[in-house]
């Protein structure tokens, strides 16, 4: 007997995502074969912090292994308050970036890349954020939602992750007085050299502002779900955060170069 389908929520775009037993079913797209090739490669080289692809079901949905645990965002974000846990996230991202370095995409690969990246030295996740982190037991932390993977750079991927995991927020509810210290913890754990640290600082604001610009442009075209998110004020949040990051560039530089 086929297990019942259990709708899965979380994040801002999760329509049609369901759990069936120990699997997750998601709407497939032209990018799915390339994403499955990426996930297969990651498992073949020993990276276990991502779901494993199991093919396509009889409804045309992609099938992935279910990653057990709890979503961090938003109710369990305080789990990442301790520096060692924040550092673990950064190391997990480094492990992914190292694991993907040897991946050769299929010749006919198509990617659902929403925002053009600066650089293309790896196939990046492009949405490494608290809303895509699942924490199980002490040995099983995983990133989910790989549909937007595509060409990018380590720093581009990392800059986006830093915005969410520090977090670098202009919102008084989320703003951290220890943001600079947490940034240093994150970058030290990832292992950037001095040149990369200097390059990262201006990229933090540019990557954040790219989200505002994307939502603005998609809203003008009436594209869903981005029009809805723009109407709900998500664009304002990204713009305010980008301004906040930009205005404190000296603070971030000082934190990153004192190590």
The 8 nearest C-alpha neighbors of each residue, nearest first, counted from 0:
[[1, 2, 3, 20, 19, 4, 21, 22],
 [0, 2, 3, 19, 20, 4, 21, 22],
 [3, 1, 20, 19, 0, 4, 18, 5],
 [4, 2, 19, 5, 1, 20, 18, 0],
 [3, 5, 19, 18, 17, 6, 2, 20],
 [4, 6, 18, 17, 7, 3, 19, 16],
 [7, 5, 17, 16, 18, 4, 8, 15],
 [8, 6, 17, 16, 5, 18, 9, 13],
 [7, 9, 13, 6, 10, 16, 14, 12],
 [10, 8, 13, 11, 130, 7, 70, 12],
 [9, 11, 130, 12, 13, 8, 131, 72],
 [10, 12, 13, 9, 228, 224, 8, 130],
 [11, 13, 10, 14, 224, 9, 8, 225],
 [12, 14, 16, 8, 15, 11, 9, 10],
 [15, 13, 16, 12, 8, 7, 6, 25],
 [14, 16, 25, 17, 13, 26, 6, 24],
 [15, 17, 25, 14, 13, 7, 24, 6],
 [18, 16, 6, 7, 5, 24, 23, 4],
 [17, 19, 23, 5, 4, 22, 24, 20],
 [20, 18, 4, 22, 2, 23, 3, 21],
 [19, 21, 22, 2, 18, 3, 4, 23],
 [20, 22, 65, 19, 64, 23, 18, 66],
 [23, 21, 64, 65, 19, 20, 63, 18],
 [22, 24, 18, 63, 65, 17, 62, 19],
 [23, 25, 62, 17, 61, 16, 60, 18],
 [24, 26, 16, 61, 60, 15, 27, 23],
 [27, 25, 60, 61, 15, 28, 24, 16],
 [28, 26, 60, 61, 31, 25, 59, 29],
 [27, 29, 30, 31, 26, 32, 111, 61],
 [28, 30, 31, 109, 32, 27, 110, 111],
 [31, 29, 110, 109, 28, 33, 111, 32],
 [30, 32, 34, 28, 33, 29, 27, 35],
 [33, 31, 35, 34, 30, 36, 29, 108],
 [34, 32, 36, 108, 35, 31, 30, 37],
 [33, 35, 37, 31, 36, 32, 38, 30],
 [36, 34, 38, 32, 37, 33, 52, 39],
 [35, 37, 33, 39, 34, 38, 32, 40],
 [36, 38, 34, 40, 35, 39, 33, 41],
 [39, 37, 35, 41, 40, 36, 51, 34],
 [38, 40, 36, 42, 37, 41, 35, 43],
 [41, 39, 43, 37, 38, 42, 36, 44],
 [40, 42, 38, 46, 44, 39, 43, 98],
 [43, 41, 45, 46, 39, 44, 40, 47],
 [42, 44, 40, 41, 45, 39, 46, 38],
 [45, 43, 41, 42, 46, 40, 98, 99],
 [44, 46, 42, 43, 47, 41, 98, 40],
 [47, 45, 41, 42, 48, 44, 98, 95],
 [46, 48, 49, 42, 45, 41, 141, 50],
 [49, 47, 141, 46, 140, 142, 50, 139],
 [50, 48, 141, 142, 47, 143, 51, 38],
 [51, 49, 64, 63, 66, 52, 65, 143],
 [50, 52, 64, 63, 38, 39, 53, 49],
 [53, 51, 63, 35, 54, 62, 50, 64],
 [54, 52, 62, 63, 51, 55, 64, 61],
 [53, 55, 62, 52, 61, 56, 63, 35],
 [54, 56, 61, 60, 62, 59, 57, 53],
 [55, 57, 59, 58, 60, 61, 62, 54],
 [58, 56, 59, 55, 60, 61, 54, 62],
 [59, 57, 56, 60, 55, 61, 26, 24],
 [58, 60, 56, 57, 55, 61, 27, 26],
 [61, 59, 26, 27, 25, 55, 56, 58],
 [60, 62, 55, 27, 25, 24, 54, 26],
 [61, 63, 24, 53, 54, 55, 23, 52],
 [64, 62, 52, 23, 53, 22, 51, 50],
 [63, 65, 22, 50, 51, 23, 21, 66],
 [64, 66, 22, 21, 23, 67, 63, 50],
 [65, 67, 64, 50, 68, 141, 133, 49],
 [68, 66, 135, 65, 69, 133, 134, 139],
 [135, 69, 67, 134, 133, 66, 70, 136],
 [68, 70, 134, 133, 71, 135, 67, 75],
 [69, 71, 133, 72, 132, 134, 130, 68],
 [70, 72, 75, 76, 129, 73, 132, 69],
 [73, 71, 130, 129, 76, 74, 70, 75],
 [72, 74, 76, 75, 71, 130, 129, 70],
 [73, 75, 72, 76, 71, 77, 70, 78],
 [76, 74, 71, 77, 78, 73, 72, 70],
 [75, 77, 71, 78, 72, 73, 74, 79],
 [78, 76, 80, 79, 75, 74, 81, 71],
 [79, 77, 76, 75, 80, 81, 71, 84],
 [78, 80, 77, 85, 84, 81, 76, 82],
 [79, 81, 77, 78, 82, 85, 84, 76],
 [82, 80, 83, 79, 84, 85, 78, 77],
 [81, 83, 85, 84, 86, 80, 184, 181],
 [84, 82, 86, 85, 81, 87, 79, 184],
 [85, 83, 87, 86, 79, 82, 81, 88],
 [84, 86, 82, 88, 87, 79, 83, 185],
 [87, 85, 83, 89, 188, 84, 185, 88],
 [86, 88, 84, 90, 85, 89, 91, 83],
 [89, 87, 91, 85, 86, 90, 92, 84],
 [90, 88, 189, 86, 92, 91, 87, 185],
 [91, 89, 93, 87, 189, 92, 88, 188],
 [92, 90, 94, 88, 89, 93, 87, 95],
 [91, 93, 95, 89, 90, 94, 96, 88],
 [94, 92, 90, 96, 95, 91, 189, 97],
 [95, 93, 91, 97, 92, 96, 98, 90],
 [94, 96, 98, 92, 93, 97, 99, 91],
 [97, 95, 93, 99, 98, 94, 92, 100],
 [96, 98, 94, 100, 95, 99, 93, 101],
 [99, 97, 95, 96, 100, 94, 41, 44],
 [98, 100, 102, 96, 101, 97, 95, 41],
 [101, 99, 97, 98, 102, 121, 96, 122],
 [100, 102, 99, 103, 98, 97, 121, 40],
 [103, 101, 99, 100, 104, 40, 37, 98],
 [102, 104, 101, 105, 37, 100, 106, 99],
 [105, 103, 108, 102, 106, 33, 36, 37],
 [104, 106, 108, 107, 103, 33, 36, 32],
 [107, 105, 108, 104, 103, 109, 33, 32],
 [106, 108, 105, 109, 104, 33, 32, 110],
 [109, 107, 105, 33, 106, 104, 110, 30],
 [110, 108, 30, 33, 29, 107, 111, 32],
 [109, 111, 30, 149, 112, 108, 148, 33],
 [112, 110, 147, 30, 113, 146, 109, 148],
 [111, 113, 147, 110, 114, 149, 148, 115],
 [112, 114, 111, 115, 147, 213, 125, 110],
 [113, 115, 112, 116, 213, 209, 210, 125],
 [116, 114, 113, 117, 112, 151, 150, 209],
 [117, 115, 151, 118, 114, 155, 119, 150],
 [116, 118, 151, 155, 152, 115, 119, 154],
 [117, 119, 152, 151, 116, 120, 155, 150],
 [118, 120, 151, 150, 152, 121, 117, 116],
 [119, 121, 152, 118, 151, 150, 122, 153],
 [122, 120, 119, 152, 151, 123, 150, 100],
 [121, 123, 150, 149, 151, 148, 99, 124],
 [122, 124, 151, 148, 149, 125, 121, 150],
 [123, 125, 148, 126, 145, 127, 147, 149],
 [126, 124, 123, 156, 148, 127, 147, 149],
 [127, 125, 124, 128, 159, 147, 131, 160],
 [128, 126, 160, 125, 124, 131, 159, 156],
 [127, 129, 160, 130, 163, 131, 126, 164],
 [128, 130, 132, 131, 72, 71, 164, 163],
 [131, 129, 72, 128, 10, 132, 71, 70],
 [130, 132, 143, 129, 128, 142, 144, 127],
 [133, 131, 142, 129, 130, 141, 70, 71],
 [134, 132, 70, 141, 69, 68, 140, 142],
 [135, 133, 140, 68, 69, 139, 132, 141],
 [68, 134, 136, 139, 67, 140, 69, 133],
 [135, 137, 139, 138, 134, 68, 140, 67],
 [138, 136, 139, 135, 140, 134, 68, 84],
 [137, 139, 136, 140, 135, 134, 48, 141],
 [138, 140, 135, 136, 137, 141, 134, 48],
 [141, 139, 134, 133, 135, 48, 138, 142],
 [142, 140, 48, 133, 49, 132, 139, 143],
 [141, 143, 132, 49, 131, 48, 133, 144],
 [142, 144, 131, 145, 49, 141, 132, 50],
 [145, 143, 146, 131, 142, 147, 126, 124],
 [144, 146, 148, 147, 143, 124, 34, 126],
 [147, 145, 148, 144, 34, 111, 31, 30],
 [148, 146, 111, 112, 145, 125, 149, 124],
 [149, 147, 124, 145, 123, 146, 125, 122],
 [148, 150, 122, 110, 123, 112, 151, 147],
 [151, 149, 122, 119, 123, 121, 152, 120],
 [152, 150, 119, 123, 116, 118, 121, 122],
 [153, 151, 118, 119, 155, 120, 154, 121],
 [152, 154, 156, 155, 157, 96, 121, 151],
 [153, 155, 157, 156, 152, 158, 199, 195],
 [156, 154, 152, 158, 157, 153, 117, 159],
 [157, 155, 153, 154, 159, 158, 125, 123],
 [156, 158, 154, 160, 159, 155, 153, 161],
 [159, 157, 203, 161, 155, 160, 156, 154],
 [158, 160, 162, 157, 161, 156, 206, 155],
 [161, 159, 157, 127, 128, 163, 162, 158],
 [160, 162, 158, 164, 163, 159, 165, 157],
 [163, 161, 167, 166, 159, 160, 164, 165],
 [164, 162, 166, 160, 128, 161, 165, 129],
 [163, 165, 166, 161, 162, 160, 129, 128],
 [166, 164, 167, 161, 163, 181, 178, 162],
 [165, 167, 163, 164, 162, 168, 161, 178],
 [168, 166, 162, 165, 163, 174, 240, 178],
 [167, 169, 174, 240, 170, 166, 173, 243],
 [168, 170, 240, 243, 174, 239, 171, 167],
 [169, 171, 172, 168, 173, 174, 240, 236],
 [172, 170, 174, 173, 169, 168, 175, 176],
 [171, 173, 170, 174, 169, 168, 175, 166],
 [174, 172, 170, 171, 168, 175, 166, 169],
 [175, 173, 168, 171, 170, 169, 172, 167],
 [176, 174, 178, 177, 173, 166, 167, 168],
 [177, 175, 178, 174, 179, 180, 181, 173],
 [176, 178, 175, 180, 179, 181, 182, 165],
 [179, 177, 175, 181, 180, 176, 182, 165],
 [180, 178, 182, 181, 177, 254, 251, 183],
 [181, 179, 183, 177, 182, 178, 184, 254],
 [182, 180, 184, 178, 183, 179, 165, 185],
 [181, 183, 179, 185, 180, 184, 178, 186],
 [182, 184, 180, 186, 181, 185, 255, 254],
 [185, 183, 181, 187, 182, 186, 188, 86],
 [186, 184, 182, 188, 86, 183, 89, 187],
 [185, 187, 189, 183, 188, 184, 190, 182],
 [188, 186, 190, 184, 189, 185, 183, 191],
 [187, 189, 185, 86, 186, 190, 90, 89],
 [190, 188, 186, 89, 90, 187, 93, 191],
 [189, 191, 187, 188, 186, 192, 93, 90],
 [192, 190, 195, 196, 189, 186, 193, 187],
 [191, 193, 195, 194, 196, 190, 197, 187],
 [194, 192, 196, 195, 197, 191, 256, 255],
 [195, 193, 197, 196, 192, 198, 191, 199],
 [194, 196, 198, 192, 197, 193, 191, 199],
 [197, 195, 199, 193, 198, 194, 191, 192],
 [198, 196, 194, 195, 199, 200, 193, 252],
 [197, 199, 195, 196, 200, 194, 201, 202],
 [198, 200, 202, 196, 197, 201, 195, 203],
 [199, 201, 202, 203, 198, 197, 252, 248],
 [202, 200, 203, 199, 204, 198, 205, 248],
 [201, 203, 205, 199, 200, 204, 206, 158],
 [204, 202, 158, 201, 200, 206, 205, 199],
 [203, 205, 241, 207, 202, 206, 245, 244],
 [206, 204, 202, 208, 207, 203, 209, 201],
 [207, 205, 209, 203, 208, 204, 202, 159],
 [206, 208, 204, 241, 209, 205, 210, 237],
 [209, 207, 205, 211, 210, 241, 206, 238],
 [208, 210, 212, 206, 207, 211, 213, 205],
 [211, 209, 213, 208, 212, 207, 214, 237],
 [212, 210, 234, 208, 237, 214, 209, 213],
 [213, 211, 209, 215, 210, 214, 216, 208],
 [212, 214, 210, 216, 215, 211, 209, 217],
 [213, 215, 217, 211, 216, 212, 225, 229],
 [216, 214, 212, 218, 213, 217, 211, 219],
 [215, 217, 219, 213, 218, 214, 212, 220],
 [218, 216, 220, 214, 222, 219, 215, 225],
 [217, 219, 226, 221, 215, 220, 216, 214],
 [218, 220, 216, 217, 221, 215, 226, 222],
 [221, 219, 217, 218, 222, 216, 226, 215],
 [220, 222, 218, 219, 226, 217, 223, 225],
 [223, 221, 217, 220, 226, 225, 218, 224],
 [224, 222, 225, 226, 227, 221, 218, 217],
 [223, 225, 227, 226, 222, 228, 12, 11],
 [224, 226, 223, 228, 227, 214, 222, 217],
 [227, 225, 218, 229, 223, 228, 224, 222],
 [226, 228, 230, 225, 224, 229, 231, 223],
 [227, 229, 231, 225, 230, 226, 233, 224],
 [228, 230, 226, 232, 234, 233, 231, 227],
 [231, 229, 227, 232, 228, 226, 233, 218],
 [230, 232, 228, 229, 233, 227, 234, 226],
 [233, 231, 229, 235, 234, 230, 228, 236],
 [232, 234, 236, 229, 235, 228, 231, 237],
 [235, 233, 211, 237, 229, 236, 232, 214],
 [234, 236, 238, 232, 233, 237, 239, 211],
 [235, 237, 233, 239, 234, 238, 240, 232],
 [236, 238, 240, 211, 234, 235, 239, 241],
 [239, 237, 241, 235, 240, 236, 211, 208],
 [240, 238, 242, 236, 241, 237, 169, 235],
 [239, 241, 243, 169, 237, 168, 242, 238],
 [240, 242, 204, 238, 244, 208, 207, 243],
 [243, 241, 245, 239, 240, 244, 246, 238],
 [244, 242, 240, 246, 241, 245, 169, 239],
 [245, 243, 241, 247, 242, 246, 204, 240],
 [244, 246, 242, 248, 247, 204, 243, 241],
 [247, 245, 243, 244, 248, 242, 249, 241],
 [248, 246, 250, 244, 245, 249, 251, 243],
 [247, 249, 251, 245, 250, 246, 252, 244],
 [250, 248, 252, 247, 251, 253, 246, 254],
 [249, 251, 253, 247, 248, 252, 254, 179],
 [252, 250, 254, 248, 253, 249, 179, 255],
 [253, 251, 249, 255, 254, 250, 256, 248],
 [252, 254, 250, 256, 251, 255, 249, 257],
 [255, 253, 251, 252, 257, 256, 179, 183],
 [256, 254, 252, 183, 253, 257, 251, 196],
 [255, 257, 253, 254, 258, 252, 193, 196],
 [258, 256, 254, 255, 253, 183, 252, 193],
 [257, 256, 255, 254, 187, 183, 253, 193]]
